[in-house]
Amino acid sequence: MRFRRSPRRTARIDVTNLIDVVFVTLIFFMLATTFAREGKLQVTLPEAVAQAPEQRPERIELLVSASGIYAVAGRTLVDDRVQTIVAALRDASGGDSDRPLVITADGKTPHELVVRAMDAAGRGGFSRLSITTREPAGTAPAAAPEAQ
């Protein structure tokens, strides 16, 4: 007796469902990912172990005490409102917001007060902002580069 052989089928894997799952997962991660938001101010943080840059007379210094008292260019401000800080910065800079601004805060100053100072600098149009630090105890200062 002769049996008829059925044609041999090749094994195939259907990847349609796999592709659907990959695309849905990709869309989920694209929507769920938080993207870095660029702020108006570019903050230049100095290294704590490096020697402080040379003092330049054209920079403006904004001091923030631990008790919340602000001083711009050596003058104490009457209150801690952002509008007062902006007005004092414009006064000290003579309207030139391209001058570098240095924020110096006490080590025990609440973060909110420093952020308020940075917000005032941004509203005043200052884009060259740096925050001062001090050297940690027990580290030797870096050698100063020689002027040529």
Backbone as CSV, one residue per row, in Angstrom:
resi,resn,N_x,N_y,N_z,CA_x,CA_y,CA_z,C_x,C_y,C_z
1,MET,0.821,-1.148,0.000,0.000,0.000,0.000,0.888,1.242,0.000
2,ARG,0.490,2.124,-0.820,1.284,3.365,-0.906,0.558,4.486,-0.187
3,PHE,1.296,5.081,0.735,0.741,6.254,1.432,1.230,7.507,0.748
4,ARG,0.323,8.376,0.660,0.698,9.648,0.064,1.397,10.510,1.097
5,ARG,2.504,11.033,0.723,3.216,11.911,1.642,2.653,13.321,1.540
6,SER,2.427,13.885,2.688,1.967,15.281,2.669,3.183,16.172,2.454
7,PRO,2.973,17.266,1.757,4.137,18.131,1.523,4.691,18.650,2.840
8,ARG,5.968,18.680,2.917,6.644,19.087,4.158,6.603,20.603,4.298
9,ARG,6.152,21.053,5.434,6.082,22.481,5.699,7.350,22.912,6.411
10,THR,7.784,24.096,6.047,8.947,24.636,6.759,8.443,25.391,7.983
11,ALA,9.174,25.258,9.045,8.779,25.918,10.296,9.026,27.422,10.185
12,ARG,8.021,28.212,10.552,8.146,29.670,10.499,7.721,30.240,11.835
13,ILE,8.377,31.298,12.214,8.004,31.989,13.443,7.364,33.304,13.042
14,ASP,6.174,33.514,13.525,5.462,34.746,13.221,5.946,35.828,14.194
15,VAL,6.599,36.873,13.670,7.172,37.922,14.517,6.301,39.171,14.572
16,THR,5.104,39.095,14.036,4.217,40.262,14.036,3.908,40.711,15.452
17,ASN,3.584,39.781,16.323,3.281,40.133,17.713,4.514,40.694,18.420
18,LEU,5.669,40.135,18.127,6.904,40.625,18.738,7.178,42.069,18.321
19,ILE,6.979,42.377,17.063,7.189,43.732,16.569,6.215,44.699,17.237
20,ASP,4.954,44.297,17.403,3.970,45.135,18.079,4.399,45.445,19.506
21,VAL,4.857,44.444,20.223,5.282,44.642,21.620,6.495,45.561,21.689
22,VAL,7.444,45.402,20.779,8.637,46.252,20.775,8.256,47.703,20.508
23,PHE,7.373,47.949,19.550,6.963,49.323,19.257,6.200,49.949,20.417
24,VAL,5.327,49.193,21.049,4.592,49.728,22.208,5.557,50.045,23.344
25,THR,6.515,49.178,23.587,7.520,49.431,24.623,8.356,50.655,24.285
26,LEU,8.749,50.803,23.039,9.522,51.961,22.606,8.730,53.254,22.815
27,ILE,7.477,53.244,22.437,6.635,54.434,22.621,6.468,54.742,24.109
28,PHE,6.291,53.713,24.932,6.168,53.928,26.381,7.402,54.609,26.942
29,PHE,8.598,54.116,26.598,9.820,54.711,27.127,10.054,56.116,26.582
30,MET,9.664,56.354,25.350,9.823,57.701,24.798,8.942,58.696,25.537
31,LEU,7.734,58.298,25.900,6.823,59.194,26.595,7.137,59.302,28.083
32,ALA,7.679,58.266,28.669,7.934,58.262,30.112,9.276,58.876,30.480
33,THR,10.156,59.033,29.518,11.483,59.575,29.801,11.393,61.070,30.040
34,THR,12.066,61.515,31.092,12.143,62.960,31.326,13.376,63.477,30.605
35,PHE,13.184,64.535,29.900,14.274,65.104,29.143,14.914,66.217,29.947
36,ALA,16.207,66.411,29.789,16.920,67.488,30.492,16.433,68.823,29.969
37,ARG,16.102,69.696,30.893,15.636,71.017,30.511,16.766,72.006,30.711
38,GLU,17.042,72.747,29.679,18.091,73.750,29.753,17.534,74.996,30.419
39,GLY,18.253,75.538,31.367,17.832,76.763,32.020,18.421,77.965,31.323
40,LYS,18.019,79.134,31.779,18.532,80.363,31.187,19.967,80.616,31.607
41,LEU,20.299,80.205,32.827,21.627,80.496,33.355,22.546,79.307,33.176
42,GLN,23.735,79.593,32.743,24.752,78.559,32.732,25.600,78.783,33.971
43,VAL,25.545,77.832,34.887,26.238,77.971,36.154,27.619,77.347,36.029
44,THR,28.633,78.115,36.355,29.998,77.626,36.345,30.421,77.402,37.786
45,LEU,30.530,76.147,38.197,30.914,75.838,39.558,32.425,75.655,39.636
46,PRO,33.096,76.399,40.494,34.539,76.231,40.625,34.861,74.972,41.413
47,GLU,36.029,74.413,41.165,36.467,73.251,41.921,36.943,73.715,43.281
48,ALA,36.681,72.925,44.281,36.996,73.322,45.650,38.489,73.256,45.940
49,VAL,39.239,72.408,45.232,40.655,72.270,45.549,41.533,73.178,44.697
50,ALA,40.994,73.768,43.676,41.782,74.641,42.812,41.904,76.020,43.444
51,GLN,42.925,76.731,43.021,43.121,78.075,43.527,42.077,78.999,42.922
52,ALA,41.600,79.931,43.727,40.578,80.859,43.259,41.143,81.711,42.122
53,PRO,40.316,82.042,41.131,40.806,82.885,40.049,41.151,84.275,40.568
54,GLU,41.981,84.943,39.809,42.408,86.271,40.236,41.215,87.217,40.337
55,GLN,41.314,88.141,41.270,40.238,89.100,41.478,40.194,90.072,40.310
56,ARG,39.014,90.229,39.735,38.833,91.166,38.636,37.895,92.263,39.107
57,PRO,38.230,93.496,38.863,37.388,94.572,39.367,36.027,94.665,38.679
58,GLU,35.893,94.089,37.480,34.638,94.246,36.754,33.560,93.252,37.184
59,ARG,33.864,92.338,38.084,32.841,91.377,38.496,31.994,91.950,39.632
60,ILE,30.788,91.460,39.750,29.849,91.891,40.773,29.708,90.748,41.772
61,GLU,29.736,91.069,43.059,29.629,90.034,44.077,28.314,90.175,44.831
62,LEU,27.592,89.063,44.923,26.333,89.006,45.646,26.543,88.087,46.843
63,LEU,26.459,88.640,48.047,26.678,87.876,49.272,25.335,87.488,49.878
64,VAL,25.252,86.245,50.361,24.042,85.757,51.021,24.458,85.203,52.378
65,SER,23.914,85.790,53.450,24.263,85.312,54.791,23.343,84.169,55.191
66,ALA,23.707,83.473,56.253,22.904,82.348,56.729,21.554,82.814,57.248
67,SER,21.468,84.069,57.686,20.203,84.586,58.212,19.309,85.168,57.119
68,GLY,19.759,85.154,55.869,18.921,85.611,54.767,19.128,87.057,54.376
69,ILE,20.238,87.636,54.776,20.536,89.025,54.413,21.379,89.015,53.143
70,TYR,20.974,89.836,52.174,21.677,89.923,50.895,22.484,91.215,50.853
71,ALA,23.630,91.158,50.175,24.449,92.348,49.955,24.995,92.279,48.541
72,VAL,24.881,93.374,47.808,25.394,93.462,46.441,26.477,94.521,46.427
73,ALA,27.670,94.120,45.996,28.819,95.026,45.891,29.070,95.744,47.216
74,GLY,28.925,95.009,48.318,29.219,95.576,49.627,28.076,96.341,50.267
75,ARG,26.974,96.550,49.566,25.825,97.283,50.118,24.748,96.292,50.536
76,THR,24.319,96.372,51.797,23.279,95.491,52.313,21.924,95.928,51.760
77,LEU,21.110,94.952,51.353,19.796,95.252,50.795,18.755,95.368,51.900
78,VAL,17.707,96.154,51.646,16.691,96.412,52.663,15.777,95.221,52.900
79,ASP,15.535,94.401,51.899,14.734,93.196,52.081,15.254,92.108,51.157
80,ASP,14.612,90.938,51.241,15.099,89.790,50.470,14.183,89.432,49.301
81,ARG,13.390,90.379,48.826,12.539,90.118,47.673,13.383,90.049,46.399
82,VAL,12.906,89.272,45.441,13.629,89.096,44.181,13.736,90.428,43.437
83,GLN,12.679,91.231,43.467,12.695,92.512,42.765,13.778,93.433,43.333
84,THR,13.979,93.396,44.650,15.012,94.221,45.281,16.400,93.770,44.849
85,ILE,16.599,92.463,44.788,17.904,91.929,44.368,18.176,92.283,42.915
86,VAL,17.166,92.157,42.053,17.324,92.497,40.629,17.691,93.975,40.482
87,ALA,16.987,94.838,41.210,17.262,96.273,41.126,18.679,96.584,41.608
88,ALA,19.120,95.929,42.680,20.470,96.166,43.196,21.526,95.667,42.211
89,LEU,21.272,94.534,41.557,22.225,94.012,40.569,22.319,94.943,39.363
90,ARG,21.180,95.459,38.899,21.200,96.396,37.772,21.929,97.675,38.157
91,ASP,21.710,98.112,39.396,22.382,99.320,39.890,23.897,99.120,39.931
92,ALA,24.323,97.979,40.462,25.759,97.714,40.608,26.435,97.491,39.260
93,SER,25.687,96.935,38.298,26.294,96.642,36.995,26.192,97.816,36.034
94,GLY,25.403,98.805,36.376,25.202,99.926,35.462,24.441,99.503,34.220
95,GLY,23.627,98.449,34.336,22.848,97.962,33.198,23.598,96.983,32.315
96,ASP,24.863,96.696,32.625,25.669,95.770,31.820,25.530,94.359,32.394
97,SER,24.636,93.560,31.831,24.417,92.217,32.350,25.430,91.209,31.823
98,ASP,26.402,91.657,31.032,27.458,90.755,30.561,28.589,90.618,31.574
99,ARG,28.574,91.455,32.599,29.613,91.359,33.626,29.436,90.074,34.418
100,PRO,30.539,89.458,34.852,30.411,88.223,35.633,29.820,88.504,37.015
101,LEU,28.982,87.603,37.467,28.346,87.706,38.775,28.802,86.531,39.620
102,VAL,29.260,86.829,40.834,29.724,85.794,41.755,28.785,85.776,42.946
103,ILE,28.194,84.621,43.214,27.332,84.458,44.380,28.138,83.763,45.467
104,THR,28.250,84.432,46.605,28.969,83.882,47.746,27.960,83.688,48.863
105,ALA,27.768,82.449,49.279,26.802,82.146,50.334,27.514,81.480,51.495
106,ASP,27.018,81.754,52.690,27.516,81.117,53.901,27.261,79.615,53.804
107,GLY,28.078,78.820,54.464,27.924,77.368,54.414,26.614,76.882,54.998
108,LYS,26.012,77.640,55.898,24.765,77.239,56.531,23.551,77.957,55.931
109,THR,23.746,78.622,54.809,22.645,79.316,54.138,21.674,78.297,53.562
110,PRO,20.365,78.479,53.816,19.395,77.561,53.198,19.458,77.650,51.672
111,HIS,19.227,76.527,51.034,19.307,76.435,49.574,18.323,77.395,48.901
112,GLU,17.190,77.622,49.535,16.167,78.504,48.973,16.713,79.913,48.741
113,LEU,17.549,80.394,49.647,18.081,81.757,49.522,19.056,81.869,48.352
114,VAL,19.849,80.828,48.128,20.782,80.830,47.002,20.011,80.729,45.689
115,VAL,18.964,79.913,45.667,18.145,79.795,44.459,17.451,81.123,44.164
116,ARG,17.013,81.832,45.198,16.398,83.147,45.005,17.404,84.115,44.379
117,ALA,18.657,84.052,44.829,19.693,84.909,44.253,19.939,84.548,42.787
118,MET,19.952,83.258,42.476,20.148,82.828,41.093,18.964,83.234,40.221
119,ASP,17.757,83.168,40.761,16.566,83.596,40.030,16.639,85.092,39.737
120,ALA,17.067,85.866,40.714,17.200,87.313,40.510,18.246,87.603,39.442
121,ALA,19.347,86.840,39.436,20.375,87.031,38.414,19.817,86.709,37.029
122,GLY,19.019,85.665,36.931,18.409,85.311,35.651,17.432,86.366,35.178
123,ARG,16.636,86.890,36.092,15.691,87.942,35.721,16.402,89.234,35.338
124,GLY,17.569,89.445,35.910,18.349,90.637,35.569,19.124,90.489,34.276
125,GLY,19.111,89.296,33.678,19.787,89.082,32.402,21.231,88.636,32.529
126,PHE,21.676,88.295,33.736,23.059,87.853,33.921,23.189,86.406,33.487
127,SER,24.160,86.136,32.622,24.361,84.765,32.154,25.719,84.220,32.580
128,ARG,26.617,85.079,33.015,27.939,84.629,33.483,27.895,84.595,35.007
129,LEU,27.550,83.429,35.541,27.312,83.257,36.964,28.256,82.208,37.513
130,SER,28.844,82.493,38.661,29.653,81.481,39.342,29.355,81.530,40.826
131,ILE,29.597,80.414,41.487,29.351,80.289,42.912,30.687,79.989,43.574
132,THR,31.008,80.742,44.612,32.308,80.567,45.254,32.263,79.425,46.256
133,THR,33.417,78.830,46.438,33.613,77.802,47.456,34.912,78.113,48.170
134,ARG,35.176,77.356,49.199,36.465,77.513,49.866,37.171,76.170,49.832
135,GLU,38.492,76.215,50.038,39.263,74.985,50.005,38.964,74.155,51.238
136,PRO,38.897,72.841,51.099,38.726,72.005,52.278,39.971,72.081,53.157
137,ALA,39.793,71.932,54.440,40.917,71.993,55.372,41.892,70.860,55.091
138,GLY,43.164,71.181,55.105,44.196,70.165,54.928,44.644,69.961,53.498
139,THR,44.134,70.716,52.549,44.590,70.573,51.167,45.496,71.743,50.838
140,ALA,46.515,71.437,50.113,47.442,72.487,49.699,46.911,73.177,48.475
141,PRO,47.052,74.503,48.392,46.567,75.200,47.203,47.369,74.821,45.972
142,ALA,46.717,74.841,44.854,47.374,74.538,43.578,48.340,75.647,43.231
143,ALA,49.383,75.309,42.523,50.366,76.324,42.133,49.727,77.293,41.153
144,ALA,49.993,78.569,41.375,49.443,79.599,40.495,50.221,79.610,39.180
145,PRO,49.538,79.731,38.049,50.254,79.798,36.775,51.025,81.115,36.682
146,GLU,52.191,81.019,36.122,53.024,82.213,36.003,52.545,83.086,34.854
147,ALA,52.564,84.385,35.074,52.167,85.335,34.024,53.317,85.466,33.043
148,GLN,52.976,85.459,31.783,54.032,85.560,30.763,53.884,86.818,29.995
